[in-house]
């Protein structure tokens, strides 16, 4: 099974854990998968700051943050 297909299936389930993502990385031989997960988690954690720096509307920021998966 291709990694992207496995990844798409995970998004059907909102209870995705870091362990799930790391497991996909290992199963699909994705190099530096833990570092990639860290980078994405960091970007998501700082999303509101980045969005405000770019003068994104607060309503849109709140709407987007509501869709984020907590890790």
N, CA, C and O atoms as a CHARMM CRD file, in Angstrom:
* protein
*
  284
    1    1 UNK  N      0.84400  -1.16500   0.00000 PROA 1      0.00000
    2    1 UNK  CA     0.00000   0.00000   0.00000 PROA 1      0.00000
    3    1 UNK  C      0.90200   1.24500   0.00000 PROA 1      0.00000
    4    1 UNK  O      1.86600   1.32300   0.76200 PROA 1      0.00000
    5    2 UNK  N      0.58200   2.19300  -0.84600 PROA 2      0.00000
    6    2 UNK  CA     1.36100   3.41600  -0.94800 PROA 2      0.00000
    7    2 UNK  C      1.19200   4.26500   0.30300 PROA 2      0.00000
    8    2 UNK  O      0.11700   4.27000   0.90300 PROA 2      0.00000
    9    3 UNK  N      2.24600   4.99200   0.71200 PROA 3      0.00000
   10    3 UNK  CA     2.19900   5.80100   1.93400 PROA 3      0.00000
   11    3 UNK  C      1.12100   6.86700   1.86300 PROA 3      0.00000
   12    3 UNK  O      0.46500   7.14400   2.86700 PROA 3      0.00000
   13    4 UNK  N      0.92200   7.47500   0.69000 PROA 4      0.00000
   14    4 UNK  CA    -0.06300   8.55300   0.58900 PROA 4      0.00000
   15    4 UNK  C     -1.47300   8.01700   0.79400 PROA 4      0.00000
   16    4 UNK  O     -2.32600   8.71500   1.34300 PROA 4      0.00000
   17    5 UNK  N     -1.72700   6.78400   0.36000 PROA 5      0.00000
   18    5 UNK  CA    -3.04300   6.19400   0.56500 PROA 5      0.00000
   19    5 UNK  C     -3.28000   5.92500   2.05000 PROA 5      0.00000
   20    5 UNK  O     -4.36200   6.18900   2.57300 PROA 5      0.00000
   21    6 UNK  N     -2.26300   5.40000   2.71600 PROA 6      0.00000
   22    6 UNK  CA    -2.34800   5.15800   4.15400 PROA 6      0.00000
   23    6 UNK  C     -2.58000   6.47700   4.87500 PROA 6      0.00000
   24    6 UNK  O     -3.39300   6.54400   5.79800 PROA 6      0.00000
   25    7 UNK  N     -1.87800   7.52100   4.46600 PROA 7      0.00000
   26    7 UNK  CA    -2.00400   8.83600   5.08200 PROA 7      0.00000
   27    7 UNK  C     -3.41800   9.38800   4.88200 PROA 7      0.00000
   28    7 UNK  O     -3.99300   9.96700   5.80300 PROA 7      0.00000
   29    8 UNK  N     -3.98100   9.20800   3.67600 PROA 8      0.00000
   30    8 UNK  CA    -5.35100   9.66900   3.41500 PROA 8      0.00000
   31    8 UNK  C     -6.34800   8.94200   4.31300 PROA 8      0.00000
   32    8 UNK  O     -7.28500   9.55700   4.82000 PROA 8      0.00000
   33    9 UNK  N     -6.15800   7.65800   4.51100 PROA 9      0.00000
   34    9 UNK  CA    -7.06100   6.89300   5.36400 PROA 9      0.00000
   35    9 UNK  C     -7.03000   7.40800   6.80300 PROA 9      0.00000
   36    9 UNK  O     -8.05100   7.38900   7.49000 PROA 9      0.00000
   37   10 UNK  N     -5.87700   7.86300   7.25500 PROA 10     0.00000
   38   10 UNK  CA    -5.78400   8.38600   8.61500 PROA 10     0.00000
   39   10 UNK  C     -6.67000   9.60900   8.80100 PROA 10     0.00000
   40   10 UNK  O     -7.21300   9.81700   9.88600 PROA 10     0.00000
   41   11 UNK  N     -6.82200  10.40900   7.77400 PROA 11     0.00000
   42   11 UNK  CA    -7.58800  11.63900   7.92300 PROA 11     0.00000
   43   11 UNK  C     -9.08200  11.39900   7.98900 PROA 11     0.00000
   44   11 UNK  O     -9.84500  12.32200   8.27600 PROA 11     0.00000
   45   12 UNK  N     -9.50500  10.19000   7.73000 PROA 12     0.00000
   46   12 UNK  CA   -10.89800   9.84200   7.96100 PROA 12     0.00000
   47   12 UNK  C    -11.14600   9.76800   9.46100 PROA 12     0.00000
   48   12 UNK  O    -12.25000  10.04400   9.93100 PROA 12     0.00000
   49   13 UNK  N    -10.12600   9.39900  10.19900 PROA 13     0.00000
   50   13 UNK  CA   -10.19000   9.26200  11.65300 PROA 13     0.00000
   51   13 UNK  C     -9.54100  10.48100  12.29200 PROA 13     0.00000
   52   13 UNK  O     -8.37000  10.75700  12.03300 PROA 13     0.00000
   53   14 UNK  N    -10.27200  11.21100  13.11500 PROA 14     0.00000
   54   14 UNK  CA    -9.72200  12.41000  13.74600 PROA 14     0.00000
   55   14 UNK  C     -8.89100  12.10600  14.98000 PROA 14     0.00000
   56   14 UNK  O     -8.33400  13.02900  15.57500 PROA 14     0.00000
   57   15 UNK  N     -8.78900  10.86700  15.38100 PROA 15     0.00000
   58   15 UNK  CA    -8.02500  10.49600  16.56700 PROA 15     0.00000
   59   15 UNK  C     -6.62200  10.03300  16.19900 PROA 15     0.00000
   60   15 UNK  O     -6.14800   9.01200  16.69800 PROA 15     0.00000
   61   16 UNK  N     -5.96700  10.77900  15.33400 PROA 16     0.00000
   62   16 UNK  CA    -4.62700  10.43700  14.87500 PROA 16     0.00000
   63   16 UNK  C     -3.63300  10.82800  15.96000 PROA 16     0.00000
   64   16 UNK  O     -3.70900  11.91800  16.52800 PROA 16     0.00000
   65   17 UNK  N     -2.71400   9.93900  16.23400 PROA 17     0.00000
   66   17 UNK  CA    -1.69700  10.23700  17.23400 PROA 17     0.00000
   67   17 UNK  C     -0.33700  10.38900  16.55500 PROA 17     0.00000
   68   17 UNK  O     -0.14800  10.00800  15.40000 PROA 17     0.00000
   69   18 UNK  N      0.57900  10.94500  17.29500 PROA 18     0.00000
   70   18 UNK  CA     1.94600  11.03900  16.78300 PROA 18     0.00000
   71   18 UNK  C      2.48500   9.64200  16.49200 PROA 18     0.00000
   72   18 UNK  O      3.19400   9.43800  15.50700 PROA 18     0.00000
   73   19 UNK  N      2.14600   8.68300  17.35000 PROA 19     0.00000
   74   19 UNK  CA     2.57700   7.30100  17.14400 PROA 19     0.00000
   75   19 UNK  C      2.10500   6.80200  15.77700 PROA 19     0.00000
   76   19 UNK  O      2.86100   6.14000  15.06600 PROA 19     0.00000
   77   20 UNK  N      0.85900   7.11500  15.40700 PROA 20     0.00000
   78   20 UNK  CA     0.32700   6.69600  14.09700 PROA 20     0.00000
   79   20 UNK  C      1.18400   7.25400  12.96500 PROA 20     0.00000
   80   20 UNK  O      1.53200   6.53900  12.02600 PROA 20     0.00000
   81   21 UNK  N      1.51800   8.53700  13.06400 PROA 21     0.00000
   82   21 UNK  CA     2.32800   9.16900  12.01600 PROA 21     0.00000
   83   21 UNK  C      3.73200   8.58400  11.96300 PROA 21     0.00000
   84   21 UNK  O      4.27100   8.35100  10.88100 PROA 21     0.00000
   85   22 UNK  N      4.32400   8.34600  13.12600 PROA 22     0.00000
   86   22 UNK  CA     5.66400   7.75600  13.15400 PROA 22     0.00000
   87   22 UNK  C      5.64600   6.34400  12.58000 PROA 22     0.00000
   88   22 UNK  O      6.58100   5.94100  11.88700 PROA 22     0.00000
   89   23 UNK  N      4.60400   5.60500  12.86000 PROA 23     0.00000
   90   23 UNK  CA     4.47900   4.24100  12.34800 PROA 23     0.00000
   91   23 UNK  C      4.41100   4.24400  10.81500 PROA 23     0.00000
   92   23 UNK  O      5.03800   3.41100  10.16200 PROA 23     0.00000
   93   24 UNK  N      3.65600   5.17400  10.25300 PROA 24     0.00000
   94   24 UNK  CA     3.57500   5.28900   8.79500 PROA 24     0.00000
   95   24 UNK  C      4.94400   5.63900   8.22200 PROA 24     0.00000
   96   24 UNK  O      5.35200   5.10500   7.19000 PROA 24     0.00000
   97   25 UNK  N      5.64700   6.54100   8.90200 PROA 25     0.00000
   98   25 UNK  CA     6.99200   6.90400   8.45900 PROA 25     0.00000
   99   25 UNK  C      7.92400   5.70700   8.42200 PROA 25     0.00000
  100   25 UNK  O      8.66000   5.51600   7.45500 PROA 25     0.00000
  101   26 UNK  N      7.89300   4.90100   9.47600 PROA 26     0.00000
  102   26 UNK  CA     8.74800   3.71000   9.52600 PROA 26     0.00000
  103   26 UNK  C      8.33700   2.67400   8.49300 PROA 26     0.00000
  104   26 UNK  O      9.18900   2.10200   7.81300 PROA 26     0.00000
  105   27 UNK  N      7.04200   2.42700   8.37100 PROA 27     0.00000
  106   27 UNK  CA     6.55300   1.41200   7.43600 PROA 27     0.00000
  107   27 UNK  C      6.86600   1.76000   5.98900 PROA 27     0.00000
  108   27 UNK  O      7.01300   0.87500   5.14600 PROA 27     0.00000
  109   28 UNK  N      6.96500   3.05100   5.70900 PROA 28     0.00000
  110   28 UNK  CA     7.17100   3.49000   4.33400 PROA 28     0.00000
  111   28 UNK  C      8.56500   4.05300   4.09500 PROA 28     0.00000
  112   28 UNK  O      8.82000   4.70400   3.08200 PROA 28     0.00000
  113   29 UNK  N      9.46600   3.79400   5.04400 PROA 29     0.00000
  114   29 UNK  CA    10.86800   4.19200   4.91800 PROA 29     0.00000
  115   29 UNK  C     11.02500   5.67200   4.55200 PROA 29     0.00000
  116   29 UNK  O     11.82400   6.03200   3.68800 PROA 29     0.00000
  117   30 UNK  N     10.24800   6.51400   5.22500 PROA 30     0.00000
  118   30 UNK  CA    10.34600   7.96200   5.01600 PROA 30     0.00000
  119   30 UNK  C     11.48000   8.47300   5.89900 PROA 30     0.00000
  120   30 UNK  O     11.39000   8.44200   7.12600 PROA 30     0.00000
  121   31 UNK  N     12.53600   8.93700   5.26200 PROA 31     0.00000
  122   31 UNK  CA    13.70200   9.39100   6.00900 PROA 31     0.00000
  123   31 UNK  C     13.35800  10.62300   6.83100 PROA 31     0.00000
  124   31 UNK  O     12.61900  11.49800   6.38000 PROA 31     0.00000
  125   32 UNK  N     13.89700  10.68200   8.03200 PROA 32     0.00000
  126   32 UNK  CA    13.70400  11.82300   8.93500 PROA 32     0.00000
  127   32 UNK  C     12.23000  12.09900   9.23100 PROA 32     0.00000
  128   32 UNK  O     11.83700  13.25000   9.42200 PROA 32     0.00000
  129   33 UNK  N     11.42400  11.04900   9.26800 PROA 33     0.00000
  130   33 UNK  CA     9.98300  11.25700   9.47300 PROA 33     0.00000
  131   33 UNK  C      9.68700  11.93900  10.80800 PROA 33     0.00000
  132   33 UNK  O      8.76900  12.75500  10.89300 PROA 33     0.00000
  133   34 UNK  N     10.44700  11.61600  11.84200 PROA 34     0.00000
  134   34 UNK  CA    10.20900  12.26400  13.14600 PROA 34     0.00000
  135   34 UNK  C     10.52300  13.75700  13.07200 PROA 34     0.00000
  136   34 UNK  O      9.81400  14.57300  13.66000 PROA 34     0.00000
  137   35 UNK  N     11.58000  14.11100  12.35300 PROA 35     0.00000
  138   35 UNK  CA    11.91700  15.52400  12.18000 PROA 35     0.00000
  139   35 UNK  C     10.84400  16.25000  11.36500 PROA 35     0.00000
  140   35 UNK  O     10.51000  17.39900  11.65700 PROA 35     0.00000
  141   36 UNK  N     10.30800  15.58000  10.34500 PROA 36     0.00000
  142   36 UNK  CA     9.24100  16.17300   9.54200 PROA 36     0.00000
  143   36 UNK  C      7.99400  16.40800  10.39100 PROA 36     0.00000
  144   36 UNK  O      7.35600  17.45600  10.29300 PROA 36     0.00000
  145   37 UNK  N      7.65400  15.43400  11.21700 PROA 37     0.00000
  146   37 UNK  CA     6.49600  15.57000  12.10800 PROA 37     0.00000
  147   37 UNK  C      6.71800  16.73300  13.07100 PROA 37     0.00000
  148   37 UNK  O      5.80500  17.52200  13.31700 PROA 37     0.00000
  149   38 UNK  N      7.92600  16.83800  13.61400 PROA 38     0.00000
  150   38 UNK  CA     8.25300  17.94700  14.51300 PROA 38     0.00000
  151   38 UNK  C      8.09900  19.29200  13.81000 PROA 38     0.00000
  152   38 UNK  O      7.54800  20.23400  14.37900 PROA 38     0.00000
  153   39 UNK  N      8.58400  19.38100  12.57400 PROA 39     0.00000
  154   39 UNK  CA     8.51500  20.63700  11.82200 PROA 39     0.00000
  155   39 UNK  C      7.06800  21.04400  11.55200 PROA 39     0.00000
  156   39 UNK  O      6.71600  22.21700  11.68100 PROA 39     0.00000
  157   40 UNK  N      6.23600  20.08100  11.17800 PROA 40     0.00000
  158   40 UNK  CA     4.82700  20.38100  10.91800 PROA 40     0.00000
  159   40 UNK  C      4.12000  20.76800  12.21600 PROA 40     0.00000
  160   40 UNK  O      3.34400  21.72300  12.23600 PROA 40     0.00000
  161   41 UNK  N      4.38200  20.03700  13.29400 PROA 41     0.00000
  162   41 UNK  CA     3.76600  20.35700  14.58300 PROA 41     0.00000
  163   41 UNK  C      4.16700  21.75900  15.03500 PROA 41     0.00000
  164   41 UNK  O      3.34400  22.49400  15.58000 PROA 41     0.00000
  165   42 UNK  N      5.42200  22.13100  14.81100 PROA 42     0.00000
  166   42 UNK  CA     5.89600  23.46300  15.16700 PROA 42     0.00000
  167   42 UNK  C      5.20200  24.54000  14.32700 PROA 42     0.00000
  168   42 UNK  O      4.79000  25.57400  14.85200 PROA 42     0.00000
  169   43 UNK  N      5.07700  24.29300  13.03600 PROA 43     0.00000
  170   43 UNK  CA     4.40300  25.25700  12.16200 PROA 43     0.00000
  171   43 UNK  C      2.94600  25.43800  12.57100 PROA 43     0.00000
  172   43 UNK  O      2.43700  26.55900  12.58700 PROA 43     0.00000
  173   44 UNK  N      2.27400  24.33800  12.90100 PROA 44     0.00000
  174   44 UNK  CA     0.88000  24.41800  13.32700 PROA 44     0.00000
  175   44 UNK  C      0.77500  25.15300  14.65800 PROA 44     0.00000
  176   44 UNK  O     -0.13800  25.95500  14.85700 PROA 44     0.00000
  177   45 UNK  N      1.70200  24.88400  15.56300 PROA 45     0.00000
  178   45 UNK  CA     1.68900  25.54700  16.86500 PROA 45     0.00000
  179   45 UNK  C      1.85500  27.06300  16.72800 PROA 45     0.00000
  180   45 UNK  O      1.34200  27.82600  17.54700 PROA 45     0.00000
  181   46 UNK  N      2.57500  27.49100  15.68800 PROA 46     0.00000
  182   46 UNK  CA     2.82800  28.91400  15.47400 PROA 46     0.00000
  183   46 UNK  C      1.93700  29.53600  14.40500 PROA 46     0.00000
  184   46 UNK  O      2.15400  30.67900  14.00200 PROA 46     0.00000
  185   47 UNK  N      0.94200  28.79200  13.94700 PROA 47     0.00000
  186   47 UNK  CA     0.08000  29.25700  12.86600 PROA 47     0.00000
  187   47 UNK  C     -0.54500  30.61700  13.15800 PROA 47     0.00000
  188   47 UNK  O     -0.52500  31.51000  12.31100 PROA 47     0.00000
  189   48 UNK  N     -1.09400  30.77000  14.34800 PROA 48     0.00000
  190   48 UNK  CA    -1.79600  32.02100  14.66300 PROA 48     0.00000
  191   48 UNK  C     -0.84700  33.22300  14.57600 PROA 48     0.00000
  192   48 UNK  O     -1.22600  34.27600  14.06300 PROA 48     0.00000
  193   49 UNK  N      0.35900  33.07000  15.06600 PROA 49     0.00000
  194   49 UNK  CA     1.34800  34.15600  14.98900 PROA 49     0.00000
  195   49 UNK  C      1.67300  34.48100  13.53700 PROA 49     0.00000
  196   49 UNK  O      1.69900  35.64800  13.14700 PROA 49     0.00000
  197   50 UNK  N      1.92300  33.43400  12.72800 PROA 50     0.00000
  198   50 UNK  CA     2.22700  33.65300  11.31500 PROA 50     0.00000
  199   50 UNK  C      1.05700  34.34500  10.61100 PROA 50     0.00000
  200   50 UNK  O      1.25300  35.28300   9.83800 PROA 50     0.00000
  201   51 UNK  N     -0.15100  33.87500  10.88700 PROA 51     0.00000
  202   51 UNK  CA    -1.33700  34.42700  10.23400 PROA 51     0.00000
  203   51 UNK  C     -1.53900  35.89600  10.61100 PROA 51     0.00000
  204   51 UNK  O     -1.85900  36.71900   9.75300 PROA 51     0.00000
  205   52 UNK  N     -1.35600  36.22300  11.87900 PROA 52     0.00000
  206   52 UNK  CA    -1.50900  37.62000  12.30500 PROA 52     0.00000
  207   52 UNK  C     -0.43300  38.50100  11.68900 PROA 52     0.00000
  208   52 UNK  O     -0.70800  39.64200  11.31600 PROA 52     0.00000
  209   53 UNK  N      0.78300  37.99300  11.57700 PROA 53     0.00000
  210   53 UNK  CA     1.86100  38.74400  10.92600 PROA 53     0.00000
  211   53 UNK  C      1.51900  39.05900   9.47000 PROA 53     0.00000
  212   53 UNK  O      1.96600  40.06600   8.92200 PROA 53     0.00000
  213   54 UNK  N      0.72800  38.19300   8.85700 PROA 54     0.00000
  214   54 UNK  CA     0.31800  38.38600   7.46000 PROA 54     0.00000
  215   54 UNK  C     -1.03000  39.09400   7.33600 PROA 54     0.00000
  216   54 UNK  O     -1.59000  39.19600   6.24500 PROA 54     0.00000
  217   55 UNK  N     -1.54100  39.57900   8.46600 PROA 55     0.00000
  218   55 UNK  CA    -2.81000  40.32700   8.51700 PROA 55     0.00000
  219   55 UNK  C     -3.99500  39.50600   8.00900 PROA 55     0.00000
  220   55 UNK  O     -4.88900  40.03600   7.34900 PROA 55     0.00000
  221   56 UNK  N     -3.99400  38.22000   8.31900 PROA 56     0.00000
  222   56 UNK  CA    -5.13300  37.35800   7.98800 PROA 56     0.00000
  223   56 UNK  C     -6.27700  37.71100   8.94800 PROA 56     0.00000
  224   56 UNK  O     -6.04500  37.95800  10.13200 PROA 56     0.00000
  225   57 UNK  N     -7.48400  37.73200   8.44500 PROA 57     0.00000
  226   57 UNK  CA    -8.66500  38.05800   9.23600 PROA 57     0.00000
  227   57 UNK  C     -8.79400  37.11000  10.43900 PROA 57     0.00000
  228   57 UNK  O     -8.63200  35.89800  10.29700 PROA 57     0.00000
  229   58 UNK  N     -9.08500  37.66500  11.61300 PROA 58     0.00000
  230   58 UNK  CA    -9.18900  36.86300  12.83600 PROA 58     0.00000
  231   58 UNK  C    -10.25200  35.77100  12.73700 PROA 58     0.00000
  232   58 UNK  O    -10.06600  34.67700  13.26800 PROA 58     0.00000
  233   59 UNK  N    -11.36700  36.06200  12.06100 PROA 59     0.00000
  234   59 UNK  CA   -12.42000  35.05200  11.89400 PROA 59     0.00000
  235   59 UNK  C    -11.89400  33.85900  11.08900 PROA 59     0.00000
  236   59 UNK  O    -12.17700  32.70600  11.41400 PROA 59     0.00000
  237   60 UNK  N    -11.14100  34.14600  10.05700 PROA 60     0.00000
  238   60 UNK  CA   -10.56400  33.07700   9.23600 PROA 60     0.00000
  239   60 UNK  C     -9.53000  32.28300  10.03000 PROA 60     0.00000
  240   60 UNK  O     -9.46600  31.05900   9.91900 PROA 60     0.00000
  241   61 UNK  N     -8.72500  32.97400  10.82600 PROA 61     0.00000
  242   61 UNK  CA    -7.74300  32.28700  11.67000 PROA 61     0.00000
  243   61 UNK  C     -8.44400  31.31900  12.61200 PROA 61     0.00000
  244   61 UNK  O     -8.04300  30.16100  12.73000 PROA 61     0.00000
  245   62 UNK  N     -9.49300  31.79300  13.28300 PROA 62     0.00000
  246   62 UNK  CA   -10.23800  30.94300  14.22700 PROA 62     0.00000
  247   62 UNK  C    -10.86500  29.75700  13.51100 PROA 62     0.00000
  248   62 UNK  O    -10.86100  28.64100  14.02900 PROA 62     0.00000
  249   63 UNK  N    -11.40000  29.99400  12.32900 PROA 63     0.00000
  250   63 UNK  CA   -12.03000  28.92300  11.54800 PROA 63     0.00000
  251   63 UNK  C    -11.01000  27.85700  11.15300 PROA 63     0.00000
  252   63 UNK  O    -11.29300  26.66200  11.22700 PROA 63     0.00000
  253   64 UNK  N     -9.84000  28.28800  10.73900 PROA 64     0.00000
  254   64 UNK  CA    -8.81000  27.34200  10.34600 PROA 64     0.00000
  255   64 UNK  C     -8.27600  26.56500  11.55400 PROA 64     0.00000
  256   64 UNK  O     -8.06900  25.35400  11.47800 PROA 64     0.00000
  257   65 UNK  N     -8.05700  27.26400  12.65300 PROA 65     0.00000
  258   65 UNK  CA    -7.54700  26.59500  13.85600 PROA 65     0.00000
  259   65 UNK  C     -8.51500  25.54500  14.36000 PROA 65     0.00000
  260   65 UNK  O     -8.08800  24.54000  14.92800 PROA 65     0.00000
  261   66 UNK  N     -9.79500  25.74900  14.17000 PROA 66     0.00000
  262   66 UNK  CA   -10.80400  24.78300  14.61900 PROA 66     0.00000
  263   66 UNK  C    -10.67200  23.45500  13.89600 PROA 66     0.00000
  264   66 UNK  O    -11.13000  22.43000  14.40100 PROA 66     0.00000
  265   67 UNK  N    -10.05700  23.45600  12.72800 PROA 67     0.00000
  266   67 UNK  CA    -9.88900  22.22700  11.93900 PROA 67     0.00000
  267   67 UNK  C     -8.59100  21.49500  12.24400 PROA 67     0.00000
  268   67 UNK  O     -8.39400  20.37900  11.76200 PROA 67     0.00000
  269   68 UNK  N     -7.70000  22.09200  13.02900 PROA 68     0.00000
  270   68 UNK  CA    -6.42000  21.46800  13.31800 PROA 68     0.00000
  271   68 UNK  C     -6.58900  20.24100  14.19100 PROA 68     0.00000
  272   68 UNK  O     -7.42800  20.21500  15.09200 PROA 68     0.00000
  273   69 UNK  N     -5.78900  19.22800  13.91900 PROA 69     0.00000
  274   69 UNK  CA    -5.73900  18.03200  14.73600 PROA 69     0.00000
  275   69 UNK  C     -4.72900  18.30200  15.85000 PROA 69     0.00000
  276   69 UNK  O     -3.62400  18.77300  15.58200 PROA 69     0.00000
  277   70 UNK  N     -5.09000  18.01500  17.06900 PROA 70     0.00000
  278   70 UNK  CA    -4.17800  18.21500  18.20000 PROA 70     0.00000
  279   70 UNK  C     -3.20400  17.05400  18.26900 PROA 70     0.00000
  280   70 UNK  O     -3.60100  15.89200  18.17600 PROA 70     0.00000
  281   71 UNK  N     -1.91600  17.37500  18.43400 PROA 71     0.00000
  282   71 UNK  CA    -0.89400  16.32900  18.54900 PROA 71     0.00000
  283   71 UNK  C     -0.17400  16.48200  19.86000 PROA 71     0.00000
  284   71 UNK  O      0.73000  15.70300  20.16200 PROA 71     0.00000
